[in-house]
Amino acid sequence: MMNLSRRHLLQNSASGFGLLALRDLLQAEQTMTNPLAAKKPHFPARAKRVIFLFMKGGPSQVDTFDPKPLLDRDHGKPLPFALPRVTFAKTTTLLKSPWKFKRYGQSGLHVSDLFPHVAKCVDDLCIIRSLHGTNPAHGGALLKLHTGSDTQVRPSMGSWITYGLGTENSDLPAFITICPTLAHGGVNNWGSAFLPAWCQGTPLGNASVPATQALVKNIANARISPALQRLQLDLSASLNRDHLTEFSAAQMLEARIDSFELAYRMQTAMPELQDLGGESEATRKLYGLDDAVTANFGRQCLMARRFAERGVRYIQVTHSDSNVQWDQHGDLIKGHTKNAAEVDKPIAGLLHDLKSRGLLEDTLVLWGGEFGRTPVAQGTADGRDHNPEGFTMWMAGAGVKAGTAYGATDEYGYFATENKVHIHDLHATLLHLLGMDHEKLTYRYAGRDFRLTDVHGHMVHDILA
């Protein structure tokens, strides 16, 4: 073997060292010029992205995924234990579910007649029946679910994920929310608060407009060519960067420059992405686009799949309208029937589509509302009040135990009692599946380190595959 001196080693490998240095410099430059560039997680991730199917208003757990035989038996009787210390409205006696539950799949999990299509996907679901929160009002509960705080303006979970991981596609936002509600926290539910502005969500439409109008506006410029736009952006960026050193809000100015750059790149990616013309007729039917009842939410779910396969990190799809939502203080049968009919087939279609494309392996799908409903009646015999004390959400895909139910509420479905999962625990678990330690994903602001889970939260190990 030839002896290799230090001098000979450097002479023969200098170009290799130079390439390594150049690679690191290019990576550093990419991070500086594009803050949304993909970042490494704290540890190997089960999930690369999240699709959150948000059911605004609060679906009833005892009418969907948490069967209660004793509630059927004792219908019309008084609740045999004390109500929570804080309640939202006056309630009366126990109210059984108008829907029947059946066992489905190899797992034999119970699902109500409200969700016949999702029921066929039950072997892919991890149903968490022991969620609980702290706020019985929509506004506070929405903020708690989306930001971890119901008392202060805090970054949304999508913004925290964007801050921690960036995006897999530099031509698209990392965080997109489709048809979000403008009520009960509004923009704070997808805002970045004190995190950098590039972490905030990009809303497409809102709950008041049909999904066909949930598009990026002004995505094309018929008067100015891309080449001329490029020259304009370069000039604008040059002038803006001259001000950075003396501008007191430099971070905001940098974010504005970055937003201009992203908007320029989106002109190429977004038009094709928003055009569903290339989807097959079978796919369109899978999501229910051929039915007026399911077409609106089906389009949102199909868009979510298209965004997911193109590297968007966090996609939220909201089911809400100004009249019914899932907030059935009265007309439970009418309201929940309408809502479930609109979302059942599209959700099942999304799960099937993700699975057939291999995307469910690294996409975490989360379903649920800001709280559940009471097992006692409100007002008439056909309504349920808000209930943050015990409710159901489910996950599917990337790293969760499929075909399982975790936790439980009491025998009537009012309080979470077994393996309780607080909203903070849900957030900690979601971040863990994305490869992030919720205690280490922090941002220093106003003299202290903040995180999505604040000073709370425990990762739920038992739901991991």
C-alpha positions as CSV (number, residue, x, y, z in Angstrom):
1,M,0.0,0.0,0.0
2,M,1.4,3.4,-0.9
3,N,2.0,5.8,1.9
4,L,-0.1,8.9,1.4
5,S,1.2,12.1,2.9
6,R,-1.1,14.9,4.0
7,R,0.2,17.1,1.1
8,H,-0.5,14.4,-1.5
9,L,-3.9,13.8,0.0
10,L,-4.8,17.5,-0.3
11,Q,-3.4,17.7,-3.8
12,N,-5.3,14.7,-5.1
13,S,-8.6,15.4,-3.4
14,A,-8.7,19.2,-3.4
15,S,-11.4,19.2,-6.1
16,G,-13.5,16.8,-4.0
17,F,-13.3,19.0,-1.0
18,G,-14.1,22.0,-3.1
19,L,-17.2,20.3,-4.4
20,L,-18.3,19.5,-0.9
21,A,-17.8,23.1,0.1
22,L,-19.7,24.3,-2.9
23,R,-22.6,22.0,-2.2
24,D,-22.8,23.3,1.4
25,L,-22.7,26.9,0.1
26,L,-25.4,26.2,-2.5
27,Q,-27.6,24.6,0.2
28,A,-27.1,27.5,2.5
29,E,-27.9,30.0,-0.3
30,Q,-31.0,28.1,-1.1
31,T,-32.2,28.3,2.5
32,M,-31.4,32.0,2.7
33,T,-33.1,32.8,-0.6
34,N,-36.0,30.4,0.0
35,P,-37.0,30.1,3.7
36,L,-39.6,27.5,2.7
37,A,-36.8,25.0,1.5
38,A,-37.3,21.6,2.9
39,K,-35.7,21.0,6.3
40,K,-34.6,17.8,8.1
41,P,-36.9,16.6,10.9
42,H,-35.6,15.9,14.4
43,F,-35.7,12.2,13.7
44,P,-37.0,9.8,10.9
45,A,-40.6,10.7,10.2
46,R,-43.6,8.4,9.6
47,A,-45.5,11.2,7.8
48,K,-44.3,13.7,5.2
49,R,-47.5,15.7,5.1
50,V,-50.9,16.2,6.7
51,I,-54.4,16.5,5.4
52,F,-56.8,17.8,8.0
53,L,-60.5,17.3,7.3
54,F,-62.1,19.8,9.6
55,M,-65.8,19.5,10.4
56,K,-66.7,22.9,11.8
57,G,-69.3,23.1,14.5
58,G,-68.7,19.9,16.4
59,P,-69.9,16.4,15.1
60,S,-71.6,14.3,17.7
61,Q,-69.4,11.4,18.8
62,V,-72.4,9.3,20.0
63,D,-73.9,9.6,16.6
64,T,-70.9,8.8,14.5
65,F,-68.0,6.7,15.8
66,D,-68.7,6.1,19.6
67,P,-71.6,3.8,20.1
68,K,-73.4,3.8,23.5
69,P,-75.8,1.0,24.2
70,L,-76.7,2.4,27.6
71,L,-77.7,5.7,26.0
72,D,-80.2,3.8,23.9
73,R,-81.5,1.9,27.0
74,D,-81.8,5.0,29.2
75,H,-83.2,7.4,26.6
76,G,-85.4,10.0,28.2
77,K,-84.0,9.5,31.7
78,P,-81.9,12.1,33.7
79,L,-78.2,12.0,33.4
80,P,-77.1,9.9,36.4
81,F,-74.0,12.1,37.3
82,A,-73.2,15.7,37.6
83,L,-72.8,18.0,34.5
84,P,-69.5,19.7,33.9
85,R,-68.7,22.8,36.0
86,V,-69.1,25.0,32.9
87,T,-71.8,24.3,30.3
88,F,-72.8,26.2,27.2
89,A,-76.6,26.0,27.4
90,K,-79.4,24.3,29.4
91,T,-79.9,20.6,28.6
92,T,-82.5,18.0,29.7
93,T,-82.6,14.2,29.6
94,L,-80.5,11.6,27.9
95,L,-81.0,11.5,24.1
96,K,-80.3,8.2,22.2
97,S,-78.8,8.3,18.8
98,P,-81.3,8.3,15.9
99,W,-78.8,6.2,13.9
100,K,-77.8,2.5,14.2
101,F,-74.2,1.4,14.6
102,K,-72.8,-1.7,12.9
103,R,-69.4,-3.4,12.9
104,Y,-67.3,-3.1,9.7
105,G,-64.2,-4.6,8.3
106,Q,-61.8,-7.1,9.7
107,S,-61.3,-4.9,12.7
108,G,-65.0,-5.0,13.6
109,L,-65.1,-1.3,14.6
110,H,-68.5,0.3,15.0
111,V,-69.6,3.1,12.7
112,S,-73.0,4.7,12.5
113,D,-75.3,4.6,9.5
114,L,-74.3,8.3,8.9
115,F,-71.1,7.2,7.3
116,P,-71.7,4.1,5.1
117,H,-68.7,4.9,2.8
118,V,-66.2,5.8,5.5
119,A,-67.3,2.7,7.3
120,K,-65.8,0.6,4.4
121,C,-62.5,2.2,5.1
122,V,-62.6,1.5,8.9
123,D,-59.6,-0.9,8.7
124,D,-57.5,2.1,7.8
125,L,-58.7,4.3,10.6
126,C,-57.3,4.9,14.1
127,I,-60.3,6.2,16.0
128,I,-59.5,8.2,19.1
129,R,-62.6,8.3,21.3
130,S,-61.2,10.1,24.3
131,L,-60.4,13.6,23.0
132,H,-61.0,16.5,25.4
133,G,-60.5,20.2,25.4
134,T,-61.1,23.2,27.7
135,N,-63.5,25.5,25.9
136,P,-67.2,25.0,25.2
137,A,-67.5,28.0,22.8
138,H,-66.8,27.7,19.1
139,G,-64.3,30.5,19.0
140,G,-62.1,29.4,21.9
141,A,-62.4,25.7,20.9
142,L,-61.4,26.4,17.2
143,L,-58.4,28.4,18.4
144,K,-57.4,25.7,20.8
145,L,-57.5,23.0,18.2
146,H,-55.8,25.1,15.5
147,T,-53.2,27.0,17.6
148,G,-53.0,25.3,21.0
149,S,-54.3,28.4,22.8
150,D,-57.8,29.7,23.4
151,T,-56.7,32.9,25.2
152,Q,-53.9,34.3,23.1
153,V,-53.1,34.8,19.5
154,R,-50.6,32.0,18.7
155,P,-49.2,30.4,15.5
156,S,-51.4,27.7,13.9
157,M,-50.3,24.1,13.8
158,G,-49.9,24.4,10.0
159,S,-47.6,27.3,10.6
160,W,-45.5,25.4,13.2
161,I,-45.2,22.5,10.7
162,T,-44.2,24.9,7.9
163,Y,-41.6,26.5,10.2
164,G,-40.2,23.2,11.2
165,L,-40.2,21.3,7.9
166,G,-40.6,23.8,5.0
167,T,-42.1,22.5,1.8
168,E,-41.2,19.8,-0.7
169,N,-42.1,21.9,-3.6
170,S,-40.6,25.4,-3.9
171,D,-43.2,26.5,-6.5
172,L,-46.1,26.0,-4.0
173,P,-46.9,27.2,-0.5
174,A,-46.1,24.8,2.3
175,F,-49.5,25.4,4.0
176,I,-52.8,25.6,2.1
177,T,-56.3,25.9,3.6
178,I,-59.2,25.3,1.3
179,C,-62.5,27.1,2.0
180,P,-61.7,28.0,5.6
181,T,-64.2,29.6,7.9
182,L,-63.9,33.3,8.5
183,A,-65.8,33.0,11.8
184,H,-64.7,31.9,15.3
185,G,-61.0,33.0,15.1
186,G,-61.0,33.5,11.4
187,V,-57.5,34.1,10.0
188,N,-55.9,33.3,13.3
189,N,-56.8,29.7,12.7
190,W,-54.3,29.6,9.8
191,G,-52.1,32.6,10.7
192,S,-48.5,32.6,11.7
193,A,-48.7,35.1,14.6
194,F,-45.1,35.8,15.8
195,L,-43.6,33.2,13.5
196,P,-42.1,34.5,10.2
197,A,-44.8,35.6,7.8
198,W,-43.8,32.9,5.3
199,C,-45.2,30.3,7.7
200,Q,-48.8,31.4,7.4
201,G,-51.4,29.5,5.5
202,T,-52.5,30.4,2.0
203,P,-56.3,30.4,1.9
204,L,-58.1,29.3,-1.2
205,G,-61.6,30.8,-1.1
206,N,-63.6,30.6,2.1
207,A,-66.6,28.8,3.6
208,S,-69.0,31.3,2.0
209,V,-68.1,30.5,-1.6
210,P,-68.4,27.2,-3.6
211,A,-65.2,25.1,-4.0
212,T,-65.2,25.9,-7.8
213,Q,-64.3,29.5,-6.8
214,A,-61.6,28.4,-4.3
215,L,-58.7,29.4,-6.5
216,V,-55.6,31.5,-6.4
217,K,-56.6,34.8,-7.8
218,N,-54.6,36.8,-10.3
219,I,-52.4,33.8,-11.1
220,A,-51.9,34.8,-14.7
221,N,-51.0,38.2,-16.2
222,A,-52.2,38.6,-19.8
223,R,-50.5,42.0,-20.2
224,I,-46.9,41.3,-19.0
225,S,-44.7,38.5,-20.1
226,P,-42.9,36.3,-17.5
227,A,-39.5,37.7,-18.7
228,L,-40.7,41.3,-18.0
229,Q,-42.1,40.2,-14.6
230,R,-38.8,38.7,-13.8
231,L,-37.0,42.0,-14.5
232,Q,-39.6,43.9,-12.4
233,L,-39.2,41.5,-9.5
234,D,-35.4,41.7,-9.6
235,L,-35.6,45.5,-9.6
236,S,-38.1,45.5,-6.7
237,A,-36.0,43.1,-4.7
238,S,-32.9,45.1,-5.3
239,L,-34.6,48.3,-4.0
240,N,-36.1,46.5,-1.1
241,R,-32.9,44.9,0.0
242,D,-31.3,48.3,0.1
243,H,-33.7,49.2,2.8
244,L,-33.2,46.0,4.9
245,T,-30.4,47.2,7.0
246,E,-32.2,50.4,8.1
247,F,-35.8,49.1,8.1
248,S,-37.0,48.4,11.7
249,A,-39.3,45.6,10.5
250,A,-36.8,43.9,8.3
251,Q,-38.3,40.5,8.8
252,M,-41.6,41.7,7.4
253,L,-39.9,43.2,4.4
254,E,-38.0,40.0,3.7
255,A,-41.2,38.1,3.9
256,R,-42.7,40.5,1.4
257,I,-39.8,39.9,-1.0
258,D,-40.2,36.1,-0.5
259,S,-43.9,36.3,-1.2
260,F,-43.3,38.1,-4.5
261,E,-40.9,35.4,-5.5
262,L,-43.3,32.5,-4.6
263,A,-46.1,34.2,-6.4
264,Y,-44.0,34.4,-9.5
265,R,-43.1,30.7,-9.3
266,M,-46.8,29.8,-8.6
267,Q,-47.8,31.2,-12.0
268,T,-46.3,28.1,-13.6
269,A,-47.4,25.4,-11.1
270,M,-50.9,26.6,-10.0
271,P,-52.9,26.8,-13.2
272,E,-52.3,23.1,-14.0
273,L,-52.8,22.1,-10.4
274,Q,-56.2,23.9,-10.1
275,D,-57.4,22.4,-13.4
276,L,-59.2,19.1,-12.7
277,G,-59.7,18.5,-16.4
278,G,-57.0,15.8,-16.5
279,E,-58.6,13.7,-13.8
280,S,-60.4,10.6,-15.1
281,E,-64.1,10.1,-15.0
282,A,-63.6,7.3,-12.5
283,T,-61.7,9.5,-10.2
284,R,-64.3,12.3,-10.4
285,K,-67.0,9.8,-9.5
286,L,-64.8,8.4,-6.7
287,Y,-64.9,11.8,-5.0
288,G,-68.6,12.4,-5.8
289,L,-68.1,15.2,-8.3
290,D,-70.9,13.8,-10.3
291,D,-73.5,14.4,-7.6
292,A,-74.7,17.8,-6.5
293,V,-74.8,16.8,-2.9
294,T,-71.1,15.7,-2.7
295,A,-69.5,17.8,-5.5
296,N,-68.5,20.7,-3.4
297,F,-66.7,18.9,-0.6
298,G,-65.5,16.3,-3.1
299,R,-63.7,18.9,-5.1
300,Q,-62.0,20.1,-2.0
301,C,-60.8,16.6,-1.1
302,L,-59.6,16.0,-4.7
303,M,-57.7,19.3,-4.6
304,A,-56.1,18.1,-1.3
305,R,-54.9,15.0,-2.9
306,R,-53.4,17.0,-5.8
307,F,-51.6,19.3,-3.4
308,A,-50.4,16.4,-1.3
309,E,-48.8,14.6,-4.2
310,R,-47.0,17.8,-5.3
311,G,-45.3,18.3,-2.0
312,V,-47.5,20.7,0.0
313,R,-46.7,20.0,3.6
314,Y,-50.0,20.8,5.3
315,I,-53.5,20.9,3.7
316,Q,-56.7,21.8,5.5
317,V,-60.1,21.1,4.1
318,T,-63.0,22.7,5.9
319,H,-66.6,21.5,5.8
320,S,-68.8,24.5,6.9
321,D,-71.6,26.7,5.7
322,S,-73.4,29.7,7.1
323,N,-76.6,27.8,7.9
324,V,-76.1,24.3,9.3
325,Q,-72.5,23.3,9.9
326,W,-72.2,20.5,12.5
327,D,-73.7,22.7,15.2
328,Q,-77.0,20.9,15.8
329,H,-78.6,22.5,18.9
330,G,-81.8,21.5,17.3
331,D,-82.8,19.5,14.1
332,L,-80.1,16.9,14.9
333,I,-81.5,14.4,12.4
334,K,-81.8,16.9,9.6
335,G,-78.5,18.6,10.2
336,H,-76.2,15.7,10.8
337,T,-77.9,13.8,7.9
338,K,-77.2,16.6,5.5
339,N,-73.6,17.1,6.6
340,A,-72.7,13.5,6.6
341,A,-74.2,13.0,3.1
342,E,-72.0,15.8,1.8
343,V,-68.7,14.5,3.2
344,D,-69.0,10.7,3.6
345,K,-68.3,9.7,0.0
346,P,-65.6,12.3,-0.7
347,I,-63.7,11.3,2.5
348,A,-63.8,7.7,1.6
349,G,-62.8,8.6,-2.0
350,L,-59.8,10.5,-0.7
351,L,-58.7,7.6,1.5
352,H,-59.1,5.1,-1.4
353,D,-57.2,7.4,-3.8
354,L,-54.3,8.1,-1.4
355,K,-54.0,4.4,-0.7
356,S,-54.1,3.3,-4.4
357,R,-51.3,5.8,-5.2
358,G,-49.1,4.8,-2.3
359,L,-49.6,8.2,-0.7
360,L,-51.4,7.0,2.4
361,E,-48.1,5.5,3.6
362,D,-46.6,8.9,4.3
363,T,-49.7,11.1,4.4
364,L,-51.4,11.6,7.8
365,V,-55.2,12.2,7.4
366,L,-56.9,13.8,10.4
367,W,-60.7,14.1,10.8
368,G,-62.7,15.9,13.4
369,G,-64.3,19.1,14.8
370,E,-63.5,21.5,17.6
371,F,-65.5,19.5,20.1
372,G,-68.3,16.9,20.3
373,R,-71.9,17.0,21.4
374,T,-73.7,16.2,24.7
375,P,-75.5,12.9,25.1
376,V,-78.3,14.9,26.7
377,A,-80.9,16.8,24.8
378,Q,-81.0,20.6,24.4
379,G,-84.3,22.3,24.2
380,T,-86.5,20.0,22.1
381,A,-85.9,16.3,21.8
382,D,-83.8,16.7,18.7
383,G,-80.7,18.7,19.6
384,R,-77.4,18.4,21.4
385,D,-75.2,21.1,23.1
386,H,-71.5,21.6,22.8
387,N,-69.3,19.1,24.6
388,P,-65.5,19.6,24.9
389,E,-65.3,17.0,27.8
390,G,-65.2,14.0,25.5
391,F,-65.3,13.5,21.8
392,T,-64.0,11.6,18.8
393,M,-61.4,12.3,16.1
394,W,-59.7,9.8,13.8
395,M,-56.4,9.5,12.0
396,A,-55.4,7.4,9.0
397,G,-52.2,6.7,7.2
398,A,-48.6,7.4,8.0
399,G,-47.6,5.5,11.1
400,V,-50.8,5.1,13.1
401,K,-52.4,1.8,14.1
402,A,-55.0,1.0,11.5
403,G,-58.3,-0.6,12.4
404,T,-58.1,0.3,16.0
405,A,-60.0,2.4,18.6
406,Y,-58.1,4.2,21.4
407,G,-59.5,5.6,24.6
408,A,-63.1,5.8,25.7
409,T,-65.8,8.1,27.1
410,D,-68.1,7.1,30.0
411,E,-71.0,4.8,29.4
412,Y,-73.2,7.6,28.0
413,G,-70.5,9.4,26.0
414,Y,-70.1,12.7,28.0
415,F,-66.7,12.6,29.6
416,A,-63.4,11.2,28.3
417,T,-62.5,8.6,31.0
418,E,-60.0,6.0,29.6
419,N,-56.6,6.9,28.0
420,K,-57.6,10.5,27.8
421,V,-56.1,12.6,24.9
422,H,-56.0,16.3,25.4
423,I,-55.7,18.7,22.4
424,H,-52.1,19.3,23.4
425,D,-51.5,15.5,23.3
426,L,-53.0,15.4,19.8
427,H,-50.6,18.1,18.7
428,A,-47.6,16.4,20.3
429,T,-48.5,13.2,18.5
430,L,-49.1,14.8,15.2
431,L,-45.7,16.5,15.3
432,H,-44.0,13.2,16.4
433,L,-45.4,11.5,13.3
434,L,-43.9,14.3,11.2
435,G,-40.5,13.6,12.9
436,M,-40.5,16.5,15.3
437,D,-40.2,16.6,19.0
438,H,-42.9,19.0,20.2
439,E,-40.6,20.2,23.1
440,K,-37.8,21.1,20.7
441,L,-39.9,22.8,18.0
442,T,-39.6,26.2,19.6
443,Y,-39.4,29.9,18.6
444,R,-38.1,32.6,20.7
445,Y,-40.4,35.6,21.1
446,A,-40.8,38.3,23.7
447,G,-38.1,36.8,25.9
448,R,-39.3,33.2,26.0
449,D,-39.4,30.1,23.9
450,F,-42.8,29.2,22.6
451,R,-44.1,26.0,21.1
452,L,-47.4,24.6,19.7
453,T,-48.0,22.7,22.9
454,D,-46.9,25.5,25.2
455,V,-45.8,23.8,28.5
456,H,-48.2,20.8,28.0
457,G,-48.7,17.7,25.9
458,H,-47.6,14.1,25.8
459,M,-47.1,12.0,22.7
460,V,-49.6,9.1,22.5
461,H,-47.3,6.1,21.9
462,D,-50.1,3.5,21.9
463,I,-51.6,4.7,18.6
464,L,-48.4,4.3,16.7
465,A,-48.0,1.3,14.4
